[in-house]
């Protein structure tokens, strides 16, 4: 038996094992979702449900409904640096490529400060 056929045989076995494990994992997840009352919507984001005591001491899921908050700031930051081609940078975050290149060429960052 040559090496290529052995490789193909082993890859086929690996794929079969992976498919079987995948199927078993899906079944386990479905069983846990059913046991805890988890829906697909719960998995897609939002706040996790809080477990509180319901009637007769049974656990009750209390899902807090909160409005989604945008991560972007409502007020943009003014530019602190302006490049030779009109590029701008607020001075926050990583140094942009255009400024890093100019600094590497020996120029100073302060030379590109707005109002300098």
N, C-alpha and C positions, 0 to 999 in steps of 0.2 A: 504494500500500500504506500503510495507516495505522499509526501508532505501536504500537497495542495488538497487532496481528498480528505486527509485527516483534519485539516483546518476547516474545510467546509462542513464536515460531520460535527466537529466541536462547536462551530458557530450555530449550526442548526439546533444542537442540544441546548446551547445557551439561550437561544431565542425561545425555545419551548419552555424552559425553566422560567424565564423572565415573564412570558405570557401567563403561565400558571400562577406565579407570585403576584402579578398584577391583578388577575382575577380574584385571588384570595384577599388581597388588600382592599379591593373595591367592596367586596362583600363585608369585610370587617368594618370599613368606614360606614357603609349603609346601615349596618346593625347598630353601631354607636350613634349615628344620627337619629335613628328611630328611637333608641332607648332614651336619648336626651332631648328629643323633640327639636333637633336642629334641622333647619331647612337650607336649601341652596342660597336663599336670600341672606341668611345669617352668615354664610361663608363669603359672600361677595363684598363685605365691608361693613362699615358702621361700627357703632359701639357694641361690645359684647353684652349679651343678656346677663342681668344680675339675677341670681337665684335668691328668692325670698320665701318666707313661709306663707303658704296659702292656707285655705281652709283645711281643718282636720290634720294639721301638721305636715301636709304634703308640700313638696317644693313647688314653687310657682315661678315662672320666668317673668321678670319685669324688664321689658325692653324700653330703654330711655330713647325718646324721639328728640333728637337735637338737630338744629339746622346745620348744614354743611358750611364750613368756614373755608374761604379761599386762602391758600397759602401765599398768594402774591400780595405785596404791600399795596395799599390804596394810594400811597404817596410815593412816586418815583424819586430816587435820589438824584440830586444835581451832579453833573459831571465835574470831576476834579482835575481830569487830565484830558487833553485834546491832542490827537496825533497830527502829523503833517498832511494827511489825506482826509481830515475831518472826523477820524474815529474818536470816540469818547469812551471814558472809563470813569466810574464813580469812585474808584479806590477800594471797592469792596470785592471780596472773592479773589480768585486767581488773577494774576497779572495777565492781561491779554497778550497774544502773540506779537502784535505790532509793537507794543511797548517793550516786551522782553527782548525782541530783536534789536531795537534801538539801544537798549541798555547794554546788551552784549557787544554792540559796536562801539561802546565807550561813552555814550551820551548819558546824561543824568536824567533821572525821572522828574526831578523838579523843573527841568527845562521845558517840560510839556504840561506843567500845572496851569490850569485855567486862571487867568489874571496875573500871570507871572511876566 
